[in-house]
Amino acid sequence: MSMLWSLTTPRRLHALRTEAGAAGDFDMVTICDRALAGDADALAECEDVIADALAADFAAAFPAVSQ
């Protein structure tokens, strides 16, 4: 990842891991574990999921802006 900043913080990775586990998505739990251990590919995958979740939250909060 060559960005100067990232949407993916350790706190968000842990939150994603917790939510994935609660939902029974153990593949995502494993990916989060790899990301937390420093795997760049897993981190990129988690960043995509987190970005999608943030975009969905924004769209729900501001429907007129999102259209």
JOCORZI-V669203 format. One record per backbone hydrogen bond with DSSP energy under -1.0 kcal/mol. CO is the residue of the C=O (numbers start at 1). NH is the residue of the N-H. E is the energy in kcal/mol with one decimal. If there is no record, write none. Layout:
CO:NH:E, CO:NH:E
This chain:
9:13:-2.6, 10:14:-2.5, 11:15:-2.2, 12:16:-2.8, 13:17:-2.5, 14:18:-2.5, 15:19:-2.7, 16:20:-2.7, 17:21:-2.3, 18:22:-2.4, 19:23:-1.8, 20:25:-2.8, 21:24:-1.1, 24:26:-1.5, 25:29:-1.6, 26:30:-1.9, 27:31:-2.1, 28:32:-2.8, 29:33:-2.4, 30:34:-2.3, 31:35:-2.5, 32:36:-2.9, 33:37:-1.3, 34:39:-2.5, 35:38:-1.6, 39:43:-2.4, 40:44:-2.2, 41:45:-2.0, 42:46:-2.5, 43:47:-2.5, 44:48:-1.9, 45:49:-1.9, 46:50:-2.9, 47:51:-2.7, 48:52:-2.2, 49:53:-2.2, 50:54:-2.6, 51:55:-2.3, 52:56:-2.2, 53:57:-2.4, 54:58:-2.3, 55:59:-2.6, 56:60:-2.2, 57:61:-2.1, 58:62:-2.7, 62:66:-1.7
